[in-house]
Amino acid sequence: MSRRGNCWDNAPVESFFATLKIEGLDEYVYRDLEHVQHESWHFIEIRYNRRRLHTTLGYTTPLGFEGEYIRTQRLTTLSV
C-alpha cells in the first residue's frame, strides 16, 4: 500500500467492480445469495477472464496472458 491520498492502488480494483456491477450483475434478479455467487463466478471466470481484452496485458485476455506466461516459463526452464 502506498501513502494516504494516493489513489493508484485502488484504481484497478474499483474499475473491475464497476465493470462487474454494470456488465455482470445488473442483468439479473437474484433469488438468493447462492444465485448471486454463481452469477458472479460465471461473469468473472467465463466472460471477463476469457473474452475481455485488457490494454495493460497487450490487448490479450487474462487467460491468454496467463497461458503465454506459463509457456515462456516452461521454455525458460527447459533451456537452463
N, CA, C and O atoms as CSV, one atom per row, in Angstrom:
chain,resi,resn,atom,element,x,y,z
A,1,MET,N,N,0.838,-1.183,0.000
A,1,MET,CA,C,0.000,0.000,0.000
A,1,MET,C,C,0.884,1.248,0.000
A,1,MET,O,O,1.951,1.278,0.614
A,2,SER,N,N,0.431,2.223,-0.672
A,2,SER,CA,C,1.160,3.477,-0.686
A,2,SER,C,C,0.613,4.411,0.391
A,2,SER,O,O,-0.287,4.052,1.149
A,3,ARG,N,N,1.166,5.590,0.438
A,3,ARG,CA,C,0.741,6.533,1.485
A,3,ARG,C,C,-0.686,7.040,1.250
A,3,ARG,O,O,-1.250,6.885,0.167
A,4,ARG,N,N,-1.225,7.625,2.253
A,4,ARG,CA,C,-2.587,8.142,2.214
A,4,ARG,C,C,-2.755,9.188,1.112
A,4,ARG,O,O,-1.888,10.038,0.910
A,5,GLY,N,N,-3.870,9.111,0.411
A,5,GLY,CA,C,-4.156,10.074,-0.635
A,5,GLY,C,C,-3.716,9.637,-2.018
A,5,GLY,O,O,-4.009,10.317,-3.002
A,6,ASN,N,N,-3.017,8.512,-2.112
A,6,ASN,CA,C,-2.584,8.014,-3.416
A,6,ASN,C,C,-3.615,7.014,-3.917
A,6,ASN,O,O,-3.747,5.924,-3.362
A,7,CYS,N,N,-4.336,7.377,-4.950
A,7,CYS,CA,C,-5.460,6.559,-5.412
A,7,CYS,C,C,-5.056,5.451,-6.365
A,7,CYS,O,O,-5.904,4.643,-6.742
A,8,TRP,N,N,-3.801,5.380,-6.769
A,8,TRP,CA,C,-3.414,4.408,-7.797
A,8,TRP,C,C,-3.586,2.960,-7.339
A,8,TRP,O,O,-3.852,2.090,-8.168
A,9,ASP,N,N,-3.445,2.683,-6.065
A,9,ASP,CA,C,-3.587,1.308,-5.588
A,9,ASP,C,C,-4.989,0.773,-5.811
A,9,ASP,O,O,-5.153,-0.399,-6.150
A,10,ASN,N,N,-5.996,1.601,-5.628
A,10,ASN,CA,C,-7.378,1.146,-5.703
A,10,ASN,C,C,-7.987,1.244,-7.096
A,10,ASN,O,O,-9.040,0.655,-7.339
A,11,ALA,N,N,-7.367,1.959,-8.004
A,11,ALA,CA,C,-7.966,2.208,-9.314
A,11,ALA,C,C,-8.301,0.929,-10.086
A,11,ALA,O,O,-9.420,0.827,-10.590
A,12,PRO,N,N,-7.393,-0.061,-10.210
A,12,PRO,CA,C,-7.757,-1.272,-10.960
A,12,PRO,C,C,-8.898,-2.049,-10.316
A,12,PRO,O,O,-9.761,-2.578,-11.017
A,13,VAL,N,N,-8.910,-2.122,-9.000
A,13,VAL,CA,C,-9.960,-2.859,-8.297
A,13,VAL,C,C,-11.298,-2.152,-8.450
A,13,VAL,O,O,-12.321,-2.791,-8.695
A,14,GLU,N,N,-11.288,-0.841,-8.307
A,14,GLU,CA,C,-12.528,-0.085,-8.469
A,14,GLU,C,C,-13.050,-0.206,-9.901
A,14,GLU,O,O,-14.259,-0.294,-10.114
A,15,SER,N,N,-12.161,-0.210,-10.865
A,15,SER,CA,C,-12.558,-0.377,-12.262
A,15,SER,C,C,-13.198,-1.746,-12.478
A,15,SER,O,O,-14.222,-1.860,-13.151
A,16,PHE,N,N,-12.587,-2.788,-11.902
A,16,PHE,CA,C,-13.141,-4.131,-12.041
A,16,PHE,C,C,-14.533,-4.224,-11.423
A,16,PHE,O,O,-15.452,-4.755,-12.047
A,17,PHE,N,N,-14.698,-3.714,-10.207
A,17,PHE,CA,C,-16.000,-3.804,-9.552
A,17,PHE,C,C,-17.062,-2.991,-10.279
A,17,PHE,O,O,-18.230,-3.378,-10.294
A,18,ALA,N,N,-16.677,-1.875,-10.880
A,18,ALA,CA,C,-17.628,-1.111,-11.687
A,18,ALA,C,C,-18.074,-1.938,-12.884
A,18,ALA,O,O,-19.259,-1.968,-13.215
A,19,THR,N,N,-17.120,-2.615,-13.538
A,19,THR,CA,C,-17.457,-3.482,-14.665
A,19,THR,C,C,-18.348,-4.632,-14.215
A,19,THR,O,O,-19.323,-4.962,-14.891
A,20,LEU,N,N,-18.023,-5.241,-13.085
A,20,LEU,CA,C,-18.832,-6.344,-12.557
A,20,LEU,C,C,-20.263,-5.893,-12.305
A,20,LEU,O,O,-21.208,-6.602,-12.651
A,21,LYS,N,N,-20.425,-4.735,-11.713
A,21,LYS,CA,C,-21.771,-4.238,-11.410
A,21,LYS,C,C,-22.545,-3.899,-12.680
A,21,LYS,O,O,-23.720,-4.244,-12.805
A,22,ILE,N,N,-21.892,-3.229,-13.616
A,22,ILE,CA,C,-22.584,-2.755,-14.816
A,22,ILE,C,C,-22.824,-3.878,-15.822
A,22,ILE,O,O,-23.942,-4.046,-16.310
A,23,GLU,N,N,-21.784,-4.643,-16.132
A,23,GLU,CA,C,-21.893,-5.656,-17.187
A,23,GLU,C,C,-22.322,-7.020,-16.672
A,23,GLU,O,O,-22.888,-7.814,-17.423
A,24,GLY,N,N,-22.061,-7.301,-15.406
A,24,GLY,CA,C,-22.298,-8.637,-14.909
A,24,GLY,C,C,-23.527,-8.829,-14.064
A,24,GLY,O,O,-24.307,-9.750,-14.309
A,25,LEU,N,N,-23.720,-7.983,-13.076
A,25,LEU,CA,C,-24.750,-8.255,-12.089
A,25,LEU,C,C,-26.048,-7.495,-12.305
A,25,LEU,O,O,-27.062,-7.844,-11.700
A,26,ASP,N,N,-26.051,-6.485,-13.132
A,26,ASP,CA,C,-27.278,-5.718,-13.356
A,26,ASP,C,C,-28.284,-6.443,-14.248
A,26,ASP,O,O,-29.423,-5.998,-14.383
A,27,GLU,N,N,-27.873,-7.555,-14.856
A,27,GLU,CA,C,-28.732,-8.254,-15.805
A,27,GLU,C,C,-29.761,-9.165,-15.141
A,27,GLU,O,O,-30.695,-9.615,-15.806
A,28,TYR,N,N,-29.617,-9.444,-13.866
A,28,TYR,CA,C,-30.428,-10.474,-13.233
A,28,TYR,C,C,-31.216,-9.948,-12.040
A,28,TYR,O,O,-30.864,-8.938,-11.430
A,29,VAL,N,N,-32.281,-10.654,-11.729
A,29,VAL,CA,C,-32.976,-10.506,-10.460
A,29,VAL,C,C,-32.611,-11.768,-9.678
A,29,VAL,O,O,-32.845,-12.884,-10.141
A,30,TYR,N,N,-32.048,-11.584,-8.515
A,30,TYR,CA,C,-31.484,-12.714,-7.782
A,30,TYR,C,C,-32.472,-13.304,-6.790
A,30,TYR,O,O,-33.201,-12.589,-6.102
A,31,ARG,N,N,-32.473,-14.638,-6.737
A,31,ARG,CA,C,-33.344,-15.357,-5.802
A,31,ARG,C,C,-32.758,-15.371,-4.394
A,31,ARG,O,O,-33.471,-15.171,-3.411
A,32,ASP,N,N,-31.435,-15.613,-4.311
A,32,ASP,CA,C,-30.777,-15.734,-3.016
A,32,ASP,C,C,-29.274,-15.504,-3.178
A,32,ASP,O,O,-28.801,-15.242,-4.284
A,33,LEU,N,N,-28.541,-15.599,-2.100
A,33,LEU,CA,C,-27.101,-15.360,-2.104
A,33,LEU,C,C,-26.375,-16.358,-3.010
A,33,LEU,O,O,-25.419,-15.989,-3.691
A,34,GLU,N,N,-26.812,-17.592,-3.023
A,34,GLU,CA,C,-26.184,-18.616,-3.858
A,34,GLU,C,C,-26.287,-18.243,-5.337
A,34,GLU,O,O,-25.342,-18.457,-6.097
A,35,HIS,N,N,-27.409,-17.693,-5.741
A,35,HIS,CA,C,-27.600,-17.260,-7.123
A,35,HIS,C,C,-26.645,-16.115,-7.466
A,35,HIS,O,O,-26.074,-16.098,-8.556
A,36,VAL,N,N,-26.467,-15.164,-6.557
A,36,VAL,CA,C,-25.528,-14.054,-6.766
A,36,VAL,C,C,-24.108,-14.586,-6.893
A,36,VAL,O,O,-23.363,-14.157,-7.774
A,37,GLN,N,N,-23.727,-15.513,-6.024
A,37,GLN,CA,C,-22.378,-16.085,-6.076
A,37,GLN,C,C,-22.139,-16.815,-7.392
A,37,GLN,O,O,-21.070,-16.690,-7.990
A,38,HIS,N,N,-23.130,-17.575,-7.842
A,38,HIS,CA,C,-22.984,-18.310,-9.098
A,38,HIS,C,C,-22.839,-17.354,-10.278
A,38,HIS,O,O,-21.966,-17.544,-11.125
A,39,GLU,N,N,-23.674,-16.346,-10.340
A,39,GLU,CA,C,-23.612,-15.401,-11.451
A,39,GLU,C,C,-22.329,-14.576,-11.420
A,39,GLU,O,O,-21.782,-14.249,-12.473
A,40,SER,N,N,-21.843,-14.235,-10.225
A,40,SER,CA,C,-20.575,-13.514,-10.109
A,40,SER,C,C,-19.434,-14.376,-10.622
A,40,SER,O,O,-18.590,-13.903,-11.384
A,41,TRP,N,N,-19.402,-15.648,-10.208
A,41,TRP,CA,C,-18.366,-16.567,-10.674
A,41,TRP,C,C,-18.426,-16.706,-12.192
A,41,TRP,O,O,-17.398,-16.663,-12.868
A,42,HIS,N,N,-19.626,-16.871,-12.719
A,42,HIS,CA,C,-19.782,-17.040,-14.159
A,42,HIS,C,C,-19.273,-15.816,-14.912
A,42,HIS,O,O,-18.581,-15.956,-15.921
A,43,PHE,N,N,-19.603,-14.632,-14.439
A,43,PHE,CA,C,-19.140,-13.414,-15.109
A,43,PHE,C,C,-17.618,-13.327,-15.077
A,43,PHE,O,O,-16.990,-13.063,-16.102
A,44,ILE,N,N,-17.021,-13.548,-13.901
A,44,ILE,CA,C,-15.569,-13.397,-13.765
A,44,ILE,C,C,-14.831,-14.459,-14.552
A,44,ILE,O,O,-13.941,-14.135,-15.339
A,45,GLU,N,N,-15.178,-15.711,-14.358
A,45,GLU,CA,C,-14.417,-16.805,-14.955
A,45,GLU,C,C,-14.717,-17.039,-16.431
A,45,GLU,O,O,-13.817,-17.436,-17.171
A,46,ILE,N,N,-15.917,-16.814,-16.876
A,46,ILE,CA,C,-16.282,-17.099,-18.256
A,46,ILE,C,C,-16.213,-15.848,-19.128
A,46,ILE,O,O,-15.510,-15.838,-20.138
A,47,ARG,N,N,-16.926,-14.811,-18.755
A,47,ARG,CA,C,-16.995,-13.634,-19.621
A,47,ARG,C,C,-15.796,-12.711,-19.464
A,47,ARG,O,O,-15.203,-12.302,-20.462
A,48,TYR,N,N,-15.429,-12.378,-18.239
A,48,TYR,CA,C,-14.390,-11.373,-18.016
A,48,TYR,C,C,-12.997,-11.921,-18.333
A,48,TYR,O,O,-12.252,-11.292,-19.084
A,49,ASN,N,N,-12.636,-13.065,-17.784
A,49,ASN,CA,C,-11.287,-13.594,-17.953
A,49,ASN,C,C,-11.033,-14.225,-19.313
A,49,ASN,O,O,-9.887,-14.259,-19.759
A,50,ARG,N,N,-12.050,-14.720,-19.979
A,50,ARG,CA,C,-11.823,-15.428,-21.241
A,50,ARG,C,C,-12.045,-14.589,-22.481
A,50,ARG,O,O,-11.488,-14.902,-23.533
A,51,ARG,N,N,-12.843,-13.529,-22.397
A,51,ARG,CA,C,-13.184,-12.763,-23.595
A,51,ARG,C,C,-12.712,-11.324,-23.593
A,51,ARG,O,O,-12.390,-10.777,-24.648
A,52,ARG,N,N,-12.666,-10.707,-22.439
A,52,ARG,CA,C,-12.405,-9.270,-22.363
A,52,ARG,C,C,-10.927,-8.967,-22.608
A,52,ARG,O,O,-10.058,-9.526,-21.938
A,53,LEU,N,N,-10.643,-8.087,-23.563
A,53,LEU,CA,C,-9.275,-7.682,-23.857
A,53,LEU,C,C,-8.851,-6.593,-22.876
A,53,LEU,O,O,-9.630,-5.695,-22.556
A,54,HIS,N,N,-7.618,-6.681,-22.406
A,54,HIS,CA,C,-7.097,-5.726,-21.444
A,54,HIS,C,C,-5.914,-4.977,-22.039
A,54,HIS,O,O,-4.974,-5.589,-22.546
A,55,THR,N,N,-5.964,-3.671,-21.975
A,55,THR,CA,C,-4.900,-2.857,-22.548
A,55,THR,C,C,-3.574,-3.079,-21.833
A,55,THR,O,O,-2.523,-3.079,-22.473
A,56,THR,N,N,-3.608,-3.268,-20.519
A,56,THR,CA,C,-2.365,-3.454,-19.772
A,56,THR,C,C,-1.712,-4.801,-20.045
A,56,THR,O,O,-0.545,-5.000,-19.706
A,57,LEU,N,N,-2.439,-5.722,-20.648
A,57,LEU,CA,C,-1.892,-7.041,-20.993
A,57,LEU,C,C,-1.588,-7.142,-22.482
A,57,LEU,O,O,-1.476,-8.244,-23.020
A,58,GLY,N,N,-1.456,-6.007,-23.145
A,58,GLY,CA,C,-1.150,-6.011,-24.571
A,58,GLY,C,C,-2.339,-6.425,-25.418
A,58,GLY,O,O,-2.178,-7.093,-26.439
A,59,TYR,N,N,-3.531,-6.029,-24.997
A,59,TYR,CA,C,-4.781,-6.344,-25.708
A,59,TYR,C,C,-4.996,-7.848,-25.868
A,59,TYR,O,O,-5.441,-8.319,-26.915
A,60,THR,N,N,-4.671,-8.590,-24.808
A,60,THR,CA,C,-4.992,-10.012,-24.744
A,60,THR,C,C,-5.924,-10.229,-23.557
A,60,THR,O,O,-6.109,-9.341,-22.725
A,61,THR,N,N,-6.500,-11.410,-23.493
A,61,THR,CA,C,-7.355,-11.743,-22.359
A,61,THR,C,C,-6.476,-12.174,-21.188
A,61,THR,O,O,-5.342,-12.601,-21.405
A,62,PRO,N,N,-6.968,-12.073,-19.951
A,62,PRO,CA,C,-6.186,-12.563,-18.819
A,62,PRO,C,C,-5.829,-14.045,-18.964
A,62,PRO,O,O,-4.719,-14.448,-18.617
A,63,LEU,N,N,-6.745,-14.843,-19.465
A,63,LEU,CA,C,-6.484,-16.269,-19.652
A,63,LEU,C,C,-5.381,-16.484,-20.692
A,63,LEU,O,O,-4.492,-17.313,-20.494
A,64,GLY,N,N,-5.438,-15.743,-21.793
A,64,GLY,CA,C,-4.403,-15.846,-22.818
A,64,GLY,C,C,-3.056,-15.370,-22.319
A,64,GLY,O,O,-2.031,-15.976,-22.632
A,65,PHE,N,N,-3.041,-14.294,-21.548
A,65,PHE,CA,C,-1.805,-13.769,-20.988
A,65,PHE,C,C,-1.177,-14.778,-20.035
A,65,PHE,O,O,0.034,-15.000,-20.062
A,66,GLU,N,N,-2.002,-15.383,-19.199
A,66,GLU,CA,C,-1.502,-16.375,-18.256
A,66,GLU,C,C,-0.933,-17.588,-18.986
A,66,GLU,O,O,0.117,-18.108,-18.609
A,67,GLY,N,N,-1.628,-18.036,-20.031
A,67,GLY,CA,C,-1.126,-19.165,-20.822
A,67,GLY,C,C,0.199,-18.863,-21.482
A,67,GLY,O,O,1.086,-19.716,-21.517
A,68,GLU,N,N,0.347,-17.648,-22.010
A,68,GLU,CA,C,1.610,-17.245,-22.635
A,68,GLU,C,C,2.727,-17.170,-21.601
A,68,GLU,O,O,3.861,-17.560,-21.876
A,69,TYR,N,N,2.409,-16.673,-20.425
A,69,TYR,CA,C,3.404,-16.600,-19.355
A,69,TYR,C,C,3.882,-17.997,-18.960
A,69,TYR,O,O,5.082,-18.229,-18.816
A,70,ILE,N,N,2.951,-18.916,-18.789
A,70,ILE,CA,C,3.312,-20.291,-18.421
A,70,ILE,C,C,4.155,-20.927,-19.513
A,70,ILE,O,O,5.133,-21.616,-19.225
A,71,ARG,N,N,3.777,-20.696,-20.775
A,71,ARG,CA,C,4.539,-21.248,-21.893
A,71,ARG,C,C,5.973,-20.718,-21.906
A,71,ARG,O,O,6.912,-21.487,-22.113
A,72,THR,N,N,6.151,-19.417,-21.688
A,72,THR,CA,C,7.510,-18.854,-21.695
A,72,THR,C,C,8.310,-19.340,-20.478
A,72,THR,O,O,9.526,-19.515,-20.567
A,73,GLN,N,N,7.643,-19.556,-19.359
A,73,GLN,CA,C,8.350,-20.091,-18.191
A,73,GLN,C,C,8.834,-21.512,-18.430
A,73,GLN,O,O,9.930,-21.881,-18.007
A,74,ARG,N,N,8.019,-22.305,-19.105
A,74,ARG,CA,C,8.434,-23.678,-19.433
A,74,ARG,C,C,9.609,-23.673,-20.395
A,74,ARG,O,O,10.545,-24.457,-20.240
A,75,LEU,N,N,9.565,-22.794,-21.386
A,75,LEU,CA,C,10.670,-22.702,-22.340
A,75,LEU,C,C,11.946,-22.251,-21.637
A,75,LEU,O,O,13.028,-22.759,-21.932
A,76,THR,N,N,11.830,-21.312,-20.720
A,76,THR,CA,C,12.987,-20.831,-19.982
A,76,THR,C,C,13.554,-21.948,-19.114
A,76,THR,O,O,14.772,-22.109,-19.031
A,77,THR,N,N,12.688,-22.719,-18.468
A,77,THR,CA,C,13.107,-23.815,-17.609
A,77,THR,C,C,13.791,-24.914,-18.436
A,77,THR,O,O,14.786,-25.491,-17.996
A,78,LEU,N,N,13.260,-25.201,-19.627
A,78,LEU,CA,C,13.837,-26.242,-20.469
A,78,LEU,C,C,15.195,-25.829,-21.030
A,78,LEU,O,O,16.045,-26.689,-21.262
A,79,SER,N,N,15.415,-24.553,-21.249
A,79,SER,CA,C,16.664,-24.111,-21.848
A,79,SER,C,C,17.790,-23.980,-20.836
A,79,SER,O,O,18.946,-23.799,-21.220
A,80,VAL,N,N,17.471,-24.068,-19.536
A,80,VAL,CA,C,18.509,-23.939,-18.498
A,80,VAL,C,C,19.237,-25.208,-18.313
A,80,VAL,O,O,20.143,-25.284,-17.482
